[in-house]
């Protein structure tokens, strides 16, 4: 397999393809354009997920214009097991041609993707989404999964029978899976980062790409997942440790209390551990102001968080390069096992 040209990963893996536009960062989507090209090359899974100008014409050709995603997703069975055959450890970007947590992706598909990731401890899987709320919904469903249910058996017993490998049953977070959200501007950062912080992960990362405005990361402090910073603290003795909850929002939480989250950059279990930043490239690329990048770099530097500046972008991203004030920022998080 050829190495990915994406600066922050080694390999892409697409067991699920297809998407739809959800926010400002989707305006000039590279994956959408590439899916159109692949559909015109008669790649079956991409023919299922794009719209064509002349949809009545069953014979695809380069002359038939692809107008974009059609909102459907496709499960690519032939791609699912590929990481099992990659012996050399690598970082793998999951679903670069879609969004694993797209609203049309059944949880059963996501289960299978996580089962494969669990079976490949030699690799590091980077899962990036714009649908942070659905990602959180998925992990909540896994946490509440009854032992012995059909879905439980499908995730664990079925895969163990096939591969003879012991899975990390209900062990979250998986030690080789990083979770991230795209936050192209402040609005999307405020919307998606709190959801990311509530998902179990050894590494949580934020991709500010394409960067469409200045982004200030969440301030230091704690917050309730329902009430925000204005919460009523109660400490619960859990035996070997104590955990802080919010008693104020018991009417909204079926468990009567909700967990308090730490909501900031830093080197910790509930923090953002890595920040990627980059400008838009290709046709119609929107400009990137250097001060936006400097501001994000400085926030990461102050918090001790690895910062990777991917590109300035523009019409000629290679010529524009990756240097920020003469420095290459190419940092990755160190995972503490």
Rosetta blueprint (number, residue, H / E / L):
1 X L
2 X L
3 X L
4 X L
5 X L
6 X L
7 X L
8 X L
9 X L
10 X L
11 X E
12 X E
13 X E
14 X L
15 X L
16 X E
17 X E
18 X E
19 X L
20 X L
21 X L
22 X L
23 X L
24 X H
25 X H
26 X H
27 X L
28 X L
29 X L
30 X H
31 X H
32 X H
33 X H
34 X H
35 X H
36 X H
37 X H
38 X H
39 X H
40 X H
41 X L
42 X L
43 X L
44 X H
45 X H
46 X H
47 X H
48 X L
49 X L
50 X E
51 X E
52 X E
53 X L
54 X L
55 X L
56 X L
57 X L
58 X L
59 X L
60 X L
61 X L
62 X L
63 X L
64 X L
65 X L
66 X E
67 X E
68 X E
69 X E
70 X L
71 X L
72 X L
73 X L
74 X E
75 X E
76 X L
77 X H
78 X H
79 X H
80 X H
81 X L
82 X H
83 X H
84 X H
85 X H
86 X L
87 X L
88 X L
89 X L
90 X L
91 X E
92 X E
93 X E
94 X E
95 X L
96 X L
97 X L
98 X E
99 X L
100 X L
101 X L
102 X L
103 X L
104 X L
105 X L
106 X L
107 X H
108 X H
109 X H
110 X H
111 X H
112 X H
113 X H
114 X H
115 X H
116 X H
117 X H
118 X H
119 X L
120 X L
121 X L
122 X L
123 X L
124 X E
125 X E
126 X E
127 X E
128 X E
129 X E
130 X L
131 X L
132 X H
133 X H
134 X H
135 X H
136 X H
137 X H
138 X H
139 X H
140 X H
141 X H
142 X H
143 X H
144 X L
145 X L
146 X L
147 X L
148 X L
149 X L
150 X H
151 X H
152 X H
153 X H
154 X H
155 X H
156 X L
157 X H
158 X H
159 X H
160 X H
161 X H
162 X H
163 X H
164 X L
165 X L
166 X L
167 X L
168 X L
169 X L
170 X L
171 X L
172 X L
173 X L
174 X L
175 X L
176 X L
177 X E
178 X E
179 X E
180 X E
181 X E
182 X E
183 X L
184 X L
185 X L
186 X H
187 X H
188 X H
189 X H
190 X H
191 X H
192 X H
193 X H
194 X H
195 X H
196 X H
197 X H
198 X L
199 X L
200 X L
201 X L
202 X L
203 X E
204 X E
205 X E
206 X E
207 X E
208 X E
209 X L
210 X L
211 X L
212 X L
213 X L
214 X L
215 X L
216 X L
217 X L
218 X L
219 X L
220 X L
221 X L
222 X E
223 X E
224 X E
225 X L
226 X L
227 X L
228 X E
229 X L
230 X L
231 X L
232 X L
233 X E
234 X E
235 X E
236 X E
237 X E
238 X L
239 X L
240 X L
241 X L
242 X E
243 X E
244 X E
245 X E
246 X E
247 X L
248 X L
249 X L
250 X L
251 X L
252 X L
253 X L
254 X L
255 X L
256 X L
257 X L
258 X E
259 X E
260 X E
261 X E
262 X E
263 X L
264 X L
265 X E
266 X L
267 X L
268 X L
269 X L
270 X L
271 X L
272 X E
273 X L
274 X E
275 X E
276 X E
277 X E
278 X E
279 X L
280 X L
281 X E
282 X L
283 X L
284 X L
285 X L
286 X L
287 X L
288 X L
289 X L
290 X H
291 X H
292 X H
293 X H
294 X H
295 X H
296 X H
297 X H
298 X H
299 X H
300 X H
301 X H
302 X H
303 X H
304 X L
305 X L
306 X E
307 X E
308 X E
309 X E
310 X E
311 X E
312 X L
313 X L
314 X E
315 X L
316 X L
317 X H
318 X H
319 X H
320 X H
321 X L
322 X L
323 X E
324 X E
325 X L
326 X L
327 X E
328 X E
329 X L
330 X E
331 X L
332 X L
333 X L
334 X L
335 X L
336 X L
337 X L
